[in-house]
Each structure stands twice: as structure tokens, then as C-alpha cells.
Amino acid sequence: MTGATDPKVNLLEEDLERMVAELQATLESVPEATVPFDSVKLTPVERRQRYAEMRDNPEAWTEMLKERGFTDTFRYAKTMERHFRKESEVSDAST
């Protein structure tokens, strides 16, 4: 028995072709970004502000884990927490 005469193979090929066509149509309909992702550089103050907004937000961390994975998310948290604490110490000392 060959694969060309097997109706299961033909159905699988048809489904695969349909899914590829749908994916291509979806990708073509997505607008192109005016600025490449992650290319806008933030100032240190802006970076700390963004971190402060997400710091106690489990949903934000979950989303970052989905987008960037564990290693990058952990590295970001470690770096930003260090900056966040350092800034807090500076502002506490000046008051």
C-alpha cells in the first residue's frame, strides 16, 4: 500500500495546506510596525518606572515569561531589582 492511495494521507495534506494558507493570510493582514520591536531606547528613569509598574503584578510577569522565557525574565528581574533598590536607598538617604 502506498501513501498516494491512502485517503488518510490525502486528508492530512489537505488540512496542512489549508492551515498554511490561513496562517499566510493572517500574517499578511497584520500591520507592519513603524518601529522595530524593542528598538526604542528608554531612559534609566523610564526603565525604572516600567519596572515599578510591573514589579508587583503577577500577570505582567506571566506575560513576560511567555514572551521571553525564564532565563531572560530572571535576568531582567535581577538587574532591575538591583537598580530599583539602589534608587530607593538613594532617595531614602536624601530625605
Sequence and secondary structure as in RCSB ss.txt:
>XXXX:A:sequence
MTGATDPKVNLLEEDLERMVAELQATLESVPEATVPFDSVKLTPVERRQRYAEMRDNPEAWTEMLKERGFTDTFR
YAKTMERHFRKESEVSDAST
>XXXX:A:secstr
  TTT HHHHHHHHHHHHHHHHHHHHHHHS   SS TT S   HHHHHHHHHHHTT HHHHHHHHHHHHHHHHHH
HHHHHHHHHHHHHHHHHHH 
